[in-house]
Structures are given as structure tokens and as C-alpha cells.
């Protein structure tokens, strides 16, 4: 049976609001108030992560960057309120449940720290939907190195010969290419239809299209 591995931020869930909030918590501790704006900075947060949010804020303040000193504070703030604004994209639950019902193995391969990814999935009631979860620090390397994807497939009990990575960024595209598996990119993430320029093997506009996309990739359930 096929194995479907998902990226998390920007693919399964819109996590930008809580990442921005965690960075703003740092800036408030510095006495600077809320430097970032959820409405305009959440997309960048999902694409580039917490360190990039700190860098963006320091740049706007015109002060020397202290990213490494404040990054642990950001992680603590994020963990303390990880799912206030985060929401799954429309149809996520139904799609993953449907894949599992057909016998697919499912997993997550993310550049979010593993403990935070585990916490988020559990708080949102979705951890049991996935047979595996590999984060940024699970292995000594992270995406776009192919090893985390291979590990996610192995932990899910799958086979790389019948695996696909579902993602939303060039990192996911390059990870899949390096691992020798097809990439399926979503157009409802931060990059929208710009992902077409990455020339993935397949794209979907909604999770109700994932079954047809897997058929297109030759990963239909084996009867």
C-alpha cells in the first residue's frame, strides 16, 4: 500500500497566527510591544518559521539582532499557547481518515521541532491520524535533506517505492526530489498557485482532490 507523508505548517494547518503571537510575546518582553502583524506576517511565519519572525521584528525595530538569545523564549511562548489561532485546512481530517480507511500509511515530516509538532497534533486531536511524525530535530539533518522523509516513511511502515510527500514549499519539492519520490503540492497554502513554478508531479486545490491525485501518481490502493 502507498504511504502519504505530509508537511505540517502551510500544508496540513495554518499555523502562522500562533507563530507571530509567540514572536510578539518576545518583543513585548523587550518592552517593544507587538512588532509583527498577524494579517500580514502570518504567511512569512509559515514559510520561514520562528527564527525568521524574530529577524523580521528586529529589522523593523532597527536594533541589533539577538535571535539566538530570544529563540528559546519564542519556543516557550509558542508551546504555552500553541493552538489558539491554528486551524486545519478545509477537508484535512476527512482526507487523512479516508486515506487510512483505504489502507494507506500516513505520516508527518516537518521542520518544526518534533516535540512542538507532537504537542500541536495532540492538542488539535489529530495525532492518531498519522502513523509517524518526524520533526526538525528528530535526526541530525532536516528537510530538504531526504533522510527525514525516509525516516517518516519507515516509521509509518511504508515503502519509499510507493511514497509521496505532500507539501507547500520549495523545501518540500526539493526533499521529494532528493528522495526520489513524487511531490504533491497544495495551492491553498501560503504560496498559493505559485507552487506551479516548482513543477511538482501533482497539485491539489482542496483535500477532496487528494484521491484523484494519488491515482494520477500511480499510488491508487492495490486491491
C-alpha positions in Angstrom: 0.0 0.0 0.0 1.1 3.6 -0.6 2.5 5.9 2.0 1.4 9.6 2.1 3.7 11.9 4.2 2.6 15.4 4.9 4.4 18.6 5.7 2.7 20.4 8.6 2.9 24.2 8.5 1.1 25.5 5.5 0.1 22.0 4.3 -2.0 20.4 7.0 -2.6 23.5 9.1 -2.5 27.3 9.0 -0.1 27.9 11.9 1.0 31.4 11.1 -1.0 33.3 13.7 0.4 31.4 16.7 4.0 31.8 15.4 3.5 35.5 15.0 2.0 35.7 18.5 4.9 33.8 20.0 7.4 36.3 18.4 5.3 39.2 19.6 5.5 37.8 23.1 9.3 38.1 22.9 9.1 41.7 21.7 6.7 42.6 24.5 9.2 41.2 27.0 11.8 43.5 25.4 9.4 46.5 26.0 8.8 47.0 22.3 5.1 45.9 22.1 3.7 43.9 19.2 6.1 44.4 16.4 4.5 41.9 14.0 1.0 41.8 12.4 -0.9 38.6 12.1 -2.7 39.8 9.0 0.5 40.5 7.0 3.2 38.4 8.6 1.5 35.0 9.2 2.3 33.8 5.7 6.0 34.5 6.2 5.8 32.8 9.5 4.5 29.5 8.0 7.1 29.6 5.2 10.2 30.5 7.2 9.5 29.7 10.9 10.1 31.3 14.3 13.7 32.5 13.8 12.6 34.4 10.7 9.9 36.1 12.7 12.4 37.3 15.2 14.7 38.5 12.4 11.8 40.4 10.8 10.9 42.1 14.1 14.5 43.1 14.9 14.8 44.5 11.4 11.7 46.6 11.8 13.0 47.9 15.2 16.3 48.8 13.7 18.2 47.2 16.5 20.9 44.6 16.6 19.6 41.1 16.1 19.6 38.8 19.2 17.8 35.9 17.5 19.6 33.0 19.2 19.2 34.6 22.6 15.5 35.0 22.2 14.7 31.9 20.2 14.2 29.7 23.3 11.9 32.4 24.7 9.9 32.2 21.5 9.7 28.4 21.7 8.4 28.6 25.3 5.8 31.2 24.4 4.7 29.1 21.4 4.4 25.9 23.4 2.4 27.7 26.1 -0.3 28.8 23.6 0.3 26.6 20.5 -3.2 26.2 19.1 -5.1 29.4 19.8 -5.2 30.6 16.2 -4.0 27.5 14.3 -6.6 25.6 12.2 -6.5 22.7 9.8 -7.2 23.5 6.2 -10.6 22.6 5.0 -11.1 18.8 4.5 -7.8 17.8 6.2 -9.4 15.4 8.8 -11.7 13.8 6.2 -8.9 13.3 3.7 -6.4 11.7 6.1 -9.1 9.5 7.6 -10.2 8.5 4.1 -6.6 7.5 3.2 -6.2 5.4 6.3 -9.6 3.8 5.6 -8.3 2.7 2.2 -5.1 1.2 3.8 -2.6 4.0 3.1 0.1 4.6 5.7 0.2 8.3 6.7 2.9 10.4 8.4 4.2 13.9 9.0 7.7 15.2 8.1 8.1 18.8 9.3 10.8 21.3 10.0 9.0 22.2 13.2 10.8 20.8 16.3 9.4 17.3 17.0 8.1 18.0 20.5 6.2 21.0 19.3 4.8 19.2 16.3 3.7 16.3 18.6 2.1 18.8 21.0 0.2 20.6 18.3 -1.1 17.5 16.8 -2.3 16.1 20.1 -3.9 19.4 21.2 -5.8 19.5 17.9 -6.9 15.9 18.3 -5.1 14.7 15.2 -2.0 12.8 16.3 -3.7 9.4 15.9 -4.4 10.1 12.3 -0.7 9.6 11.5 1.4 6.5 11.8 4.6 8.6 12.1 5.9 12.1 12.9 9.5 13.3 12.2 10.5 16.8 13.1 13.4 19.2 12.5 15.4 17.7 15.3 14.4 14.0 15.1 17.6 13.4 13.1 20.8 15.3 12.8 19.6 16.7 9.4 16.3 18.3 8.3 14.4 18.9 5.1 15.4 19.4 2.3 17.8 16.5 3.2 15.9 13.4 2.2 16.7 11.4 5.4 13.8 12.8 7.5 11.3 11.8 4.7 12.8 8.4 4.5 12.6 8.1 8.3 8.9 9.2 8.3 8.1 6.5 5.6 10.0 3.8 7.5 8.3 4.7 10.9 4.9 4.6 9.1 5.7 1.1 8.0 5.8 2.2 4.3 8.0 1.7 1.3 9.8 4.5 -0.5 8.9 2.9 -3.8 5.3 3.8 -3.2 5.5 7.0 -1.2 4.6 10.7 -1.9 5.4 13.9 0.0 2.5 16.4 0.3 3.8 19.9 0.9 3.6 23.6 0.0 7.1 25.0 -0.5 10.3 24.6 -2.5 11.7 22.8 0.6 9.2 20.0 0.2 9.7 19.9 -3.6 13.5 19.5 -3.1 13.1 17.0 -0.4 10.9 14.8 -2.5 13.3 15.1 -5.5 16.3 14.2 -3.4 14.5 11.2 -2.0 13.3 10.0 -5.5 9.6 10.2 -4.7 6.9 12.4 -6.3 5.8 15.7 -4.7 2.2 16.7 -4.4 1.9 20.4 -3.6 -1.1 22.2 -2.2 -2.3 25.5 -3.7 -4.2 26.6 -0.6 -1.0 27.1 1.5 0.9 30.4 1.8 2.4 30.3 -1.7 -1.0 29.7 -3.4 -0.8 28.7 -7.1 2.8 30.0 -7.3 3.8 26.4 -6.4 3.1 25.5 -10.0 6.5 27.1 -10.8 8.2 24.3 -8.8 6.9 21.8 -11.3 5.6 19.2 -8.8 4.3 15.9 -10.1 0.8 16.8 -8.9 -1.1 19.7 -7.2 -4.4 20.0 -5.4 -6.6 22.9 -4.7 -8.5 21.2 -1.9 -8.1 18.0 0.1 -11.1 16.4 -1.6 -8.8 16.1 -4.7 -6.1 14.0 -3.0 -7.5 10.6 -4.0 -7.5 11.5 -7.7 -4.0 13.0 -7.4 -2.7 9.8 -5.9 -4.3 7.8 -8.7 -2.6 10.1 -11.1 0.7 9.4 -9.4 0.2 5.6 -9.7 -0.4 5.2 -5.9 -4.0 4.0 -6.1 -4.8 1.3 -3.5 -3.8 -2.1 -4.6 -6.8 -4.4 -4.5 
